[in-house]
Amino acid sequence: MATNVHLTAELERFARRCVKSGRYNNVSEVVRAALRLLEETRSAAKLLRECWMKLRLKRTATVVYTIDEVAREMDAIIAKSR
């Protein structure tokens, strides 16, 4: 599948520096890596939003949670989703 991508001059320079560093063979690999990272970031953000909503639903007006309790609960929810 061939897709043309137009980059700003700044992004083009960055992509070429990435290739020049030897980590990537060409600009297409740089773009693919960036898209994978975007996908992972969006997936992580979605999971975080879902965790937050589950915590909010469990909350009651008379209960106060510490940040450590929230972090443990979110870790447990994330672990179950894997």
Backbone as CSV, one residue per row, in Angstrom:
resi,resn,N_x,N_y,N_z,CA_x,CA_y,CA_z,C_x,C_y,C_z
1,MET,0.848,-1.174,0.000,0.000,0.000,0.000,0.893,1.236,0.000
2,ALA,0.739,2.064,-0.958,1.555,3.278,-1.058,0.729,4.491,-0.636
3,THR,1.289,5.248,0.273,0.645,6.467,0.748,1.686,7.565,0.779
4,ASN,1.345,8.693,0.218,2.258,9.831,0.265,1.940,10.669,1.495
5,VAL,2.975,11.042,2.207,2.808,11.864,3.393,3.616,13.137,3.201
6,HIS,2.977,14.258,3.407,3.669,15.539,3.284,4.025,16.035,4.679
7,LEU,5.306,16.217,4.915,5.795,16.668,6.207,6.191,18.126,6.141
8,THR,6.083,18.799,7.271,6.612,20.157,7.335,8.131,20.067,7.198
9,ALA,8.749,21.167,6.890,10.212,21.177,6.738,10.891,20.713,8.030
10,GLU,10.362,21.144,9.152,10.938,20.766,10.445,10.831,19.257,10.674
11,LEU,9.658,18.682,10.391,9.482,17.239,10.561,10.328,16.453,9.565
12,GLU,10.473,16.963,8.372,11.325,16.307,7.372,12.774,16.271,7.852
13,ARG,13.257,17.391,8.392,14.628,17.416,8.916,14.787,16.435,10.068
14,PHE,13.793,16.403,10.951,13.841,15.482,12.079,13.879,14.031,11.589
15,ALA,13.012,13.692,10.660,12.963,12.327,10.126,14.297,11.957,9.479
16,ARG,14.884,12.878,8.752,16.175,12.597,8.104,17.298,12.444,9.133
17,ARG,17.226,13.207,10.220,18.209,13.029,11.303,18.063,11.648,11.943
18,CYS,16.829,11.197,12.083,16.592,9.853,12.627,17.220,8.791,11.731
19,VAL,17.071,8.945,10.431,17.670,8.006,9.474,19.190,8.095,9.556
20,LYS,19.694,9.313,9.589,21.139,9.521,9.632,21.766,8.915,10.894
21,SER,20.985,8.875,11.977,21.496,8.307,13.227,21.731,6.799,13.104
22,GLY,21.142,6.197,12.099,21.314,4.765,11.879,20.230,3.906,12.498
23,ARG,19.353,4.511,13.234,18.292,3.730,13.880,17.235,3.277,12.884
24,TYR,17.024,4.049,11.839,16.035,3.736,10.816,16.714,3.684,9.459
25,ASN,16.142,2.876,8.573,16.712,2.753,7.230,16.233,3.839,6.285
26,ASN,15.050,4.368,6.541,14.496,5.399,5.657,13.406,6.176,6.397
27,VAL,12.927,7.238,5.754,11.918,8.101,6.373,10.617,7.332,6.596
28,SER,10.292,6.397,5.728,9.072,5.602,5.896,9.092,4.843,7.223
29,GLU,10.226,4.306,7.599,10.333,3.612,8.886,10.111,4.576,10.045
30,VAL,10.610,5.783,9.921,10.413,6.795,10.962,8.924,7.105,11.106
31,VAL,8.247,7.276,9.992,6.813,7.584,10.020,6.033,6.412,10.616
32,ARG,6.373,5.196,10.234,5.687,4.022,10.790,5.891,3.949,12.312
33,ALA,7.111,4.207,12.758,7.390,4.189,14.202,6.566,5.259,14.918
34,ALA,6.471,6.421,14.310,5.687,7.506,14.910,4.213,7.129,14.985
35,LEU,3.694,6.493,13.948,2.287,6.086,13.956,2.027,4.990,14.988
36,ARG,2.975,4.059,15.144,2.823,3.039,16.178,2.789,3.679,17.558
37,LEU,3.667,4.644,17.788,3.698,5.339,19.071,2.387,6.088,19.318
38,LEU,1.859,6.726,18.288,0.577,7.421,18.409,-0.528,6.440,18.773
39,GLU,-0.535,5.289,18.119,-1.541,4.276,18.415,-1.422,3.787,19.863
40,GLU,-0.207,3.522,20.312,0.012,3.073,21.693,-0.419,4.140,22.688
41,THR,-0.102,5.384,22.396,-0.464,6.491,23.277,-1.976,6.632,23.383
42,ARG,-2.646,6.524,22.248,-4.109,6.639,22.251,-4.742,5.474,22.999
43,SER,-4.186,4.273,22.837,-4.701,3.105,23.554,-4.511,3.277,25.054
44,ALA,-3.339,3.774,25.440,-3.070,3.994,26.865,-4.000,5.067,27.427
45,ALA,-4.246,6.122,26.669,-5.138,7.187,27.131,-6.563,6.661,27.283
46,LYS,-6.988,5.824,26.342,-8.325,5.237,26.425,-8.446,4.367,27.672
47,LEU,-7.434,3.547,27.934,-7.446,2.688,29.113,-7.473,3.526,30.386
48,LEU,-6.699,4.589,30.413,-6.680,5.469,31.591,-8.048,6.099,31.821
49,ARG,-8.702,6.560,30.737,-10.047,7.131,30.870,-11.031,6.088,31.407
50,GLU,-10.932,4.849,30.894,-11.814,3.783,31.364,-11.581,3.491,32.846
51,CYS,-10.320,3.450,33.242,-9.993,3.222,34.654,-10.557,4.335,35.524
52,TRP,-10.396,5.548,35.062,-10.886,6.701,35.821,-12.406,6.631,35.985
53,MET,-13.099,6.274,34.917,-14.555,6.187,34.994,-14.985,5.074,35.946
54,LYS,-14.290,3.932,35.919,-14.627,2.844,36.845,-14.424,3.293,38.285
55,LEU,-13.344,4.013,38.534,-13.100,4.511,39.889,-14.168,5.505,40.313
56,ARG,-14.564,6.374,39.397,-15.588,7.365,39.721,-16.917,6.695,40.048
57,LEU,-17.240,5.624,39.319,-18.487,4.923,39.570,-18.480,4.232,40.929
58,LYS,-17.307,3.790,41.372,-17.191,3.102,42.654,-17.188,4.075,43.835
59,ARG,-16.892,5.310,43.581,-16.750,6.294,44.645,-18.098,6.598,45.304
60,THR,-18.052,6.807,46.575,-19.252,7.241,47.298,-18.952,8.591,47.938
61,ALA,-19.971,9.298,48.273,-19.800,10.646,48.823,-19.116,10.636,50.183
62,THR,-19.206,9.548,50.912,-18.647,9.521,52.263,-17.232,8.952,52.308
63,VAL,-16.710,8.512,51.183,-15.387,7.887,51.156,-14.393,8.836,50.496
64,VAL,-13.236,8.964,51.111,-12.158,9.769,50.547,-10.998,8.821,50.253
65,TYR,-10.477,8.867,49.036,-9.378,8.000,48.635,-8.064,8.770,48.640
66,THR,-7.002,8.107,49.058,-5.671,8.705,48.945,-5.152,8.434,47.542
67,ILE,-4.145,9.154,47.143,-3.558,8.943,45.824,-2.986,7.541,45.691
68,ASP,-2.447,7.004,46.774,-1.916,5.638,46.747,-3.030,4.614,46.529
69,GLU,-4.181,4.832,47.154,-5.320,3.922,46.953,-5.809,3.973,45.514
70,VAL,-5.877,5.164,44.968,-6.303,5.318,43.573,-5.308,4.629,42.645
71,ALA,-4.032,4.814,42.894,-3.005,4.201,42.051,-3.093,2.675,42.120
72,ARG,-3.286,2.122,43.322,-3.418,0.661,43.466,-4.639,0.151,42.710
73,GLU,-5.750,0.849,42.841,-6.976,0.444,42.163,-6.804,0.493,40.646
74,MET,-6.181,1.556,40.151,-5.960,1.676,38.708,-5.007,0.585,38.223
75,ASP,-3.977,0.291,38.996,-3.058,-0.796,38.636,-3.799,-2.122,38.546
76,ALA,-4.705,-2.361,39.479,-5.478,-3.612,39.471,-6.386,-3.680,38.242
77,ILE,-7.024,-2.574,37.901,-7.893,-2.544,36.728,-7.087,-2.777,35.455
78,ILE,-5.937,-2.149,35.363,-5.067,-2.317,34.197,-4.605,-3.755,34.091
79,ALA,-4.207,-4.347,35.207,-3.729,-5.740,35.210,-4.834,-6.685,34.735
80,LYS,-6.072,-6.451,35.150,-7.202,-7.296,34.727,-7.475,-7.162,33.238
81,SER,-7.207,-5.987,32.666,-7.531,-5.743,31.256,-6.516,-6.356,30.296
82,ARG,-5.382,-6.796,30.809,-4.343,-7.356,29.945,-4.583,-8.784,29.610
